[in-house]
Amino acid sequence: MTMAYYRYEHVDTHIVRIFNTFGPRMRPNDGRAIPTFIPQALRGEPLTIFGDGSQTQSFCYVDDLIEGIYRLMMSDYHEPVNIGNPHEMTIKEMAQLVIKLADSSSELVTKPLPENDPKVRQPDTRLANQLLDWQAGISIEAGLKRTIDWYRKLFADDKTS
């Protein structure tokens, strides 16, 4: 539909394919890995992983996503462009990293992997690299530290309300 507007109505459109993004202000119970893991770790609860945790995902910090979207919006390119971080890690590695960075004593617990759950999630960002001179620049660790700090403040503010 977006391409139809571009081709037939000459509307200046851009198509961003957003991949797994994280950062401050994510709802703690939205169901995605990072906003589930961080509150669990900060409360000292077990972190729940599905399957054996070997499935991989790529996680992009929100500031990098915004920069990629901005560069695409300022370009003359109208086809879809993947914006995300191509660095893959297992869900188990992510959970362990959250525990470490949150300085938590949480442990991992497993639940059955849902049917049809993808085993690999990794964007091909070569077009964004070439076309927009864009790549994710904030490390997973740096982004997680910022996000964990935000959740700490959120939970501290909730206790004082």
Secondary structure, 3 states (H helix, E strand, C coil): CHHHHHHHHCCCCCEEEECCEECCCCCCCCCCHHHHHHHHHHCCCCEEEECCCCCEEECEEHHHHHHHHHHHHCCCCCCEEEECCCCEEEHHHHHHHHHHHCCCCCCEEEECCCCCCCCECCCCCHHHHHHHCCCCCCCHHHHHHHHHHHHHHHHHHHHHC
